[in-house]
Amino acid sequence: MDIFQKCFAFDRAMIAKKEGYYPYFSPISFNKHGRSIIGNREVIMIGSNNYLGLTDNLRVIAVAKDAIDVYGSSCSGSRFLNGNLDLHLELEEKLAKFMNKEAALVFSTGYQTNLGTISALVGRNDIVIIDKDAHASIVDGCRLSFGDLKRYKHNDLDDLRRVMQSCEEDKGKLVVTDGVFSMGGDLAPLPEIVKICKEYSARLMVDDAHSIGVMGKNGRGTAEHFDVENDVDIIMCTFSKSFAGLGGFIVGSKQVVEYIQHVSRPLIFSASMPPAVVATVLKTLEIIINEPERREKLWNISNFMLDGFKSLGFNTGNSVTPIIPIEIGEDMDCFYFWHDLYKAGVFANAVISPAVQQGQAMIRTSYMATHEKSDMEKVLEIFADIGKKKGIIH
C-alpha cells in the first residue's frame, strides 16, 4: 500500500475548482479599509478577523518598519536561546499589566499558544475537559498532552457537571473553553463555568482570541465582560485578530507562566516572533488601551448587521458578537451561496462539515471598525437578493 494513495484519490478540491465554486486559498492582492482585491475582483471584505481595522493603520505600519531597521527581519532562533529580544520582554510586561495578571508569555502563533500551554500543563495523571465546539488548536493541544481528554456538549452546564463528576478526585483537572466561539459568535457562560470549576477543584483556561480588544469595558475580553477576571486562571489570546499581527500570548500567575516557559516544547523549539510583528503588537496594544472609540464603532457596525440579517429572516444562531454566521444548510448549497456572493462583490467565508455539523453549513461573516455603513447596506442588499433566489429567506 502506497502511503500517498490517499493523496492521489483526493479530488474534492480539483472538482470544486473546475466547477468554479472553490472558496479557499483565495489570492488577495489588495486589502485596505474593508475592501479587498481577490482574483482581479474588488470585493467588500466581511471575512476578516481584523476587528479594529488596524492592519493598515499608518502608525502601526511605521513602527513595524522602524523595528526592521533596528533589529533586522528575523530573530533567527528560539527565545530559549538566541531569539529573546528586549521587545519581547517589553510586550510581556505590558500585556500582563493590561490584563491585570502577574505575568505574560508570548508565542510565535496563536495555534502554537494553545498547543504549548495545554501540553505543558496536562500530564499523565491529569484530565483536560473541553467544550465540544472548542477550537482545533485546543483539541490538538489536548492530543499533544499525556493526559485524559473529556468533552462536554457545547455550552451545556449540566453536561459539564456530569463530566466533572466522572473525573477521579485525585487527578488534576483543567477546563478549557473559548470565550467567543469562532464559528457561531456565541459566548461561553463563564460565570457558571467558574462556579463548577471551583466546586470540583479544577483550573480554568479561556481562549479569548476573538474577544480581547473587542469585549469588556477596557477590551480585556469575556472575563472582563462577565466580571470574572480574578476567577480565570489562564487567559489566552492571538495577535492575528485585534492586534493586527501574528502570534499569541497567555497571562496568569507568575509561577504557572514560568513553568510553561521552561517546559513548553512548541515554545522552546520554535523561532520567536519577528521584530516587526512584536513592534506591531506593542503599538496596537497602545491603541486598544487609548482609543476605546474603535470598539464602540465596531459594535455599532456589528449590531447594525446583526439586526439587518435578522430582519431579512436569516438564521444567525446565537451570535452576540462581531462574528455573525448565516446558516445555509447543506455543504453544496453553501458553496453556491458563497460563489454568488463573490460574483456580486462580497467576500465571506464558507464553513462546511466537519468544521460544523452536517447540514449546518454556514457563511461566516465578521466585521471591522473601519467598515463603512454604505458598504454594509450594500452587503445586506446582496444577501437579501441571493437569499431569496436560493430560498433561504422569503
N, C-alpha and C positions, 0 to 999 in steps of 0.2 A: 504493500500500500504506500503510495507516494504521499507524504505529508502535505504537499502542495495541491492535492486533488480537490480539496475544498475551495481553493482559490480559483482553479480552472472552472469549477462548476458554478461559481458565483456570478450571476448575470443580472441581478436586480438593478444595479446601478446603470449598466450598459443599456438595458431596455428602457429605463426611465429617461436617460439622455437621448436616446433615439426617438422616443415618443414626445420629447420636449417638455416633460414635467418634472425633471430632476431639480430639487430645490436646495441642494447642498454644495458646499465649497464654491460659492459664487465669487468670482473675482471682482473686488472693489477697487476702482481706480481713483475715486474721489470720495471724501467723507467729511463734510463740514455742515454745521448749522442745521442739523436734522435732515439733510438731503445727501444722497449718495449717487455715484455713477457706477452701475453694475452692468457689465456686459454691454457697454455703449448706450445704456438707457438710464436717464435721470429718474430717480425714484425718491419718494418720501420715505425716510428710514424710520420704521417703527419696530425694528427687530434688534435694537442695540440695548446694551445694559449701561450705557454711558449716561446714567440718570441725571447728573448735574451738568452735563454738556461741557465737561472740562477738557476733553481730549484735544480740542482745537483752541483752547484759551491761550492768548498770546503770552501771558505771564508764565504759564506752565511750560510752554514751548521754550521760552527764553532760559529758564533755569536748567532745563534738560540740556540745552546747547552749552551753557556755561560749565556744567558738570563734566561734559566730554572734554572740554578744553583743559580742565584741571586734572581729571583722573583717567582720561582715555575712554575707550569704548567698552572695556570689559575688565572685570576683576581677575579673570583667568584662573580662578581657583575657588575652593570651598572656604566658607567663613571660618571653619575649624582650623584652617592652616594659613593660607596666604591671601584670602579674599575678604577680610574683615575691615571694611572702611570705617573711618570716623563718621561718615554719613549714615551707615547702618546703625551705629550706636545712638546717634542723634535722633534718628527716626524712632527707634525703640523707646527711647526716653520720652519723646513727645507723644507717642501713641499710648503709652502707659498712663501718662498724665491726663490725656484727653479722655481715656476710657475709665478713669478712676480705679485703676488696678495697680498692683505693686510692680509688675514687670510685663514686658512685651518681648516677643521673639518673631523676627520676620523670616519668611521662606521665599524661595525663588518663584513659586507658582502657588495659586490658591489650592489646586488639586493636591499638590505636594504637602501643603499645610495640614490638611486633614489626614493624609497618609502618614505623615511624620509624627503627628501628635497622637493619634489613636493607637498606632502600632507601638509607640514608645510607652504608652501608659497601660495598655491592656496586655497582661502577661498570662501565663499558663493557668494560674489559679484565679483568673478574673472573668467577669462577664460584661459584655458590652450590649446595650439594649438600644435599638434604633427604631425610628418611625419607618413604616413600610414604604413611604414615599421619600425617604432620605436621598440626598444627592449621591451620585455614583462615587464621588470621592470619599464620602463617609463609608459607603459599603466596602470599597476597596481598602480603606484604612483598617476596617474590621477584619477583612480577609488576610491582610498582611500581619495582623497581630496573631498571638498564640492563644488568645482567649476564646471563650464560647460566645457565639453571636445569637442573640434573640431579637425578634421583631414584634412590634405591636401594630395593630391596624391604625391607619392614618388618623392622627389626632383623636384617637379613641382612648379616653382616660380610663374607662373600665377595663379595656384590654391591656393597657399599660399596667394597671394594678394587678391584673391576672398574671402577666408575665413576671412582675416583681415577686409575687407570692410563690412562683415556681423556682425562684433562684435560691441557691444554698446560702444560708446566713453567713457562713464563714468565708465567702468569696467576695472579692472587691467588685463593685458594680459601678459602671459608667453609663449614664443615659446620654445619648447624642441625638439632637434634633436640629433641623433647620429652623431658623427664626421665621423667615419668609420662605415659603416653598417656591422653588424657581419655575415650576411649570404652572401651577394653579394660582400663584399670587396670594395664597391664603396664609394665615399666621398660625404658629404653634401656640396652644393655650398655656403659656409659660407659668402664670401664677399657680395653676392647678398641677402642672408637671413638677414645679418646685416643691409643692406640698407632699406629693407622692415620693419624690426623691428623699426628702427629709424623713418621712415615715419609714422608709426602708434603707436608710443609711447609704444612699447612692450619691455619687457625684454627678454634676450636670455640665455638659458642654453644649453650647449653642453655636451653630454655623450661621452667622449673620452677614453672609456675603451680599445679600440683596437688600439689607436694611440699614447698615451703617452709612451715614451720610444722608439717609432718606427718612428714617423714622426716629421718633423721640424729639423732645424739645430742643436738644442740642445736637441731634444727629447721631446719637450713640447706639441706635438700633432698637431691636424689640425688647431687650431687657430694660432699657430706659423707658420705652413706650409703656410697658406694663409695671414699671416701678419695682423691678426685682433684680436690679443690678448687683446688689450685695449677695444675692442668693444663687447666682450663676457662677460656677467655679471657673470655667474657661469659656471665653468668647473668641470665636474665630471669624476672620473676615478676609476677603480677597481685595487686591488692589486694582482689579480689572473692571470694576464697576464704577462707583462714585469717585474712586481715587485716580481714574484715568491712566492707570499704569499696568503693571504685571507683577504678580507675586501675591503674598498673603501674610497674615500675622495671627498670633494668638496673644491674649492677655490673661493674666491670672496671678496667683501668688508667686512670690519670688522663688521659693523653693521648688515649686512644681515646674515653673518655666526653666529654671536652671537644670533640673533633671532632664527635661526633654531636650534641652540644648546639647547635652553631653551623651545622650543615648539614641537620638533620632537618626536613623540611617539615611532617610531621604534628605535631611538637613546636612549631615556631615559629608555625604558623598555626592553632593550637587554643587555646582558653581553658584556663587552668590548673585544676588540681584545686581545688575549692571548700574554704574553710577548715574546715568541719565534717568533711569527709572526711579532710583531712590530719591533723587532731587525732585522729580515729578511728584512723587507721593508726598514729600515734605511740603511742597507748595500747595497741593490740593488739600492737604490736611489743614493748612492755614486758612484756605478759602472756606472749607466746611465750617470751621470754628467762627470765622469773622463775617461770613456772608449768608446768614440764615434765609435771606430773601430768595436764594436759589431753591431751597427746599419748598418754600411757600409757592413759588411759581410751578415747580414740578407737581405739587399736589393739586394745584388749580387745574393744570392740564390733565392730570390723571383722572380727577373726579369728573371733569367735563367729558372725557372719553368714556368712562365707565357709565355715566348717566346716558350718554348718547347711544352706546351699544345696547343697553337695557331697553331704552325707549323704542329702539328699532325691533326688539324682540329676540336678540341674540342671547344665547346661554353663556354667561360669563363665570359660571361656577360660584365659588366662594371668595373671589378676589376682592381684596380691600386695599390694594397696593398699586404702584405703577406697572405691575405685571398684570395684564388683562388677557386671559385666554378666551378664545371664541371657539366653542365646541362645534365640531363639524360632524363627527361620527366615524365613518369608515376611512381607512387609510387612503384609498384611491380618490375618494371624494375630497379629502384634504389636499392631496397633491394637485388636483384640478382647480380647487378653490385658490390655492397658492399661485398657480400659474396665471389665473385670470387677474389676481391682484397685481402681480408683477407686470403683466401686459398693460394694466391700467395705470401703472406708475406708483405702486405701493409695494414696499418690501417688508415682509414679516417673516416669521419662522414657522415652517410646517413641522409639527410634532406628532409622530405616529408611534404605534406599538413597536418595541416594548417600553419606550420611554413613558408611555401612558398605557392604560388598559385597552385591550382590543375593543374596538367600537367606540372609543372615546378620543379619537384623533382630533387635534385642535390646531388652530392658527394662534400662535403665541405672539401677542403684541406687547410692547413695553415703551415707555415714554421718557422724554428728556425735558429738562428745564428750558432748553433752547428751542423747543418746538414752537412754531407759530400757530396761532389759533386758526388762521385761514387754511393752513395745511391740514390741521386736524378736522376742520369742517369738510374738506375735500375727501379725506380718508373715510369719514362716516358716509359720505355720499357714495363712494365707490363700494364700500362694504354693503350698503343697502341695495345697490343695483345688483351686485353679484349674488348676495344672499337671497334675493327674490328670484333671480333666474335659476338658482340651484335648488330652490325650495327649502332653504334653511330657515328663512323667515317669510312672513306673508304680509 
